[in-house]
């Protein structure tokens, strides 16, 4: 069975502020699923509950904002096309809520166009998943996102890769056993990308987290710093996601 878009249009009633479980949750992690299709909500909820998650559901963006503010989910799974408030606007509203700073947001949608995915990442999403998708694959993606977020929440002063190690306390990078000192912004950019290997960081996120919101710099500034990191640490580690941003990968 696949999780796929349906053609029928249905409306939802009241917000669901209570987690519905087929059996007791064995995880402390809470997931909010937001979709205007009851069939998809039920299928995703059923499979997540089988894995022991506490699952909350909402039928549109406005309901989702209310529930998210009250329960502060660990992960939010959003559809794009929804009544009252679409997924993009909902995601931006959630990212503006400081209570949800630690929440992972992923889109689950039939909209697979490049511009939709770019818009999703720009809105603040951590991942963009297209339907149809098998439930087991979706669950694996959810678990991977939660693991990544968990690692990111743990304070770490070092990164130990296969060929690269980073000592964030000493501002020191080691490549194949050879120590090197990087300029501050190159080091901060590298530190950000390696904080979550495999995660795509959007250009806007990089500018905000490395240069700050009050500093005006152009997109080319990021490209120049990435080019310098590639020259010093190897081109294969730094992947460009066209129209979105960059990610660090182990090789």
BELZIHU-V523585 format. One record per pair of residues at least 24 apart in sequence whose C-alpha atoms are under 7 Angstrom apart, sorted by sequence separation. I is the first residue (numbers start at 1). J is the second residue. D is the distance in whole Angstrom. If there is no record, write none. Layout:
BEGIN
((I J D) (I J D))
END
This chain:
BEGIN
((29 53 6) (30 54 5) (31 55 5) (32 56 5) (33 57 5) (34 58 5) (35 59 5) (36 60 6) (60 84 7) (61 85 5) (27 52 6) (29 54 6) (30 55 6) (31 56 6) (32 57 6) (33 58 6) (34 59 6) (35 60 6) (60 85 6) (61 86 6) (185 210 7) (26 52 5) (27 53 5) (34 60 6) (61 87 6) (10 37 7) (22 49 7) (25 52 4) (26 53 7) (72 99 7) (80 107 7) (21 49 6) (24 52 7) (25 53 5) (72 100 6) (75 103 5) (76 104 6) (77 105 6) (78 106 6) (79 107 6) (25 54 6) (61 90 5) (65 94 7) (74 103 5) (75 104 5) (76 105 5) (77 106 5) (78 107 5) (79 108 5) (80 109 6) (95 124 6) (34 64 6) (73 103 6) (74 104 6) (75 105 6) (76 106 6) (77 107 6) (78 108 6) (79 109 5) (77 108 6) (92 123 5) (88 120 6) (91 123 6) (92 124 6) (21 54 7) (91 124 6) (91 125 7) (19 54 6) (20 55 6) (88 123 6) (19 55 5) (20 56 7) (3 40 7) (19 56 5) (18 56 6) (17 56 7) (186 225 6) (16 56 7) (16 57 6) (32 73 6) (203 244 7) (16 58 6) (31 73 5) (202 244 5) (203 245 5) (15 58 6) (30 73 5) (31 74 6) (32 75 6) (33 76 6) (34 77 6) (35 78 7) (152 195 7) (186 229 7) (202 245 4) (30 74 5) (31 75 5) (32 76 5) (33 77 5) (34 78 5) (35 79 5) (152 196 7) (201 245 6) (202 246 7) (29 74 6) (30 75 7) (31 76 6) (32 77 6) (33 78 6) (34 79 6) (200 245 6) (201 246 6) (36 82 6) (200 246 5) (201 247 6) (12 59 6) (35 82 7) (200 247 5) (15 63 6) (148 196 7) (199 247 6) (198 247 6) (17 67 6) (197 247 7) (198 248 6) (197 248 5) (198 249 6) (197 249 6) (193 247 6) (194 248 6) (193 248 5) (175 233 7) (122 202 7) (121 202 7) (47 135 7) (48 139 7) (5 110 6) (118 243 7) (5 131 7) (118 244 6) (4 131 5) (3 131 6) (4 132 4) (3 132 5) (4 133 7) (2 132 6) (3 133 5) (2 133 5) (3 134 6) (2 134 4) (3 135 6) (1 134 6) (2 135 6))
END
